[in-house]
């Protein structure tokens, strides 16, 4: 519910990304690409610790700079996608790929923020929500088949995604009285991700489990430009480790 409220609040930017997701998936259903199936996927992920640059604009050309630290956090994602199979080549190998729309979220604790001469301990969280359009290419599969079927037990995938994200941070709790700095900040912007996925067939009726290693790049954010001092938080990136399930359906 919290994620959907954020998306509705910033619908002008994020709605375009979601429409692009649907168009991409629909386009892939051409006459020559009917060998495929739909799937949904749910994942829980752990984000790695990271940091970003902070710039405090005091006005009159005075800029104070420093870092903010972000601890390892948690998040989740939901995917709706379609998998396709190309025609077999001379060796009877088929190229297999996927197109998908992904809703992604993460929450990263923020333990420290240092801009000389100020050093704060916000004890709050950076929140990020994103919509991605992903394309995935199968890298390989195991020779072993699942319980007498023609379905491989293991498969690996390389996934790239582009989309739109909304990032926000609250005002730190220990902001000095009368400072007027480090106000709440938020913004929407471009986001990117790259993933390596290993999945295993766990049933004969289309259930799979997966492990994902990913790296996500998120946009910078700022407080209102008309209000000084203004705080700008630079773009940041973080690695994630995810586990989840995928269900195939017609």
Buried (B, 14 or more C-beta within 10 A) or exposed (E): EEBEEBBEEBEEBBBEBBEBBEEBBEEBEEEEBEEBEBBBBEBEBBBBBBBBBBBBBEEEEEBBEBBBBBBBBBBBBBBBBBBBBEEEEEEEEEEBBBBBBBBBBBBBBBBBBBBEEBEBEBEBBBBBBBBBBBBBEBEEBEEEEBEEEEBBBBBEBEBBBBBBBBBBBBBBEEBEEEEEBBBBBBBBBBBBBBBBBBBBBBEEEBEBBBBBBBBBBBBBBBBEEEEBBBBBBBBBBBBBBBEBBBBBEE
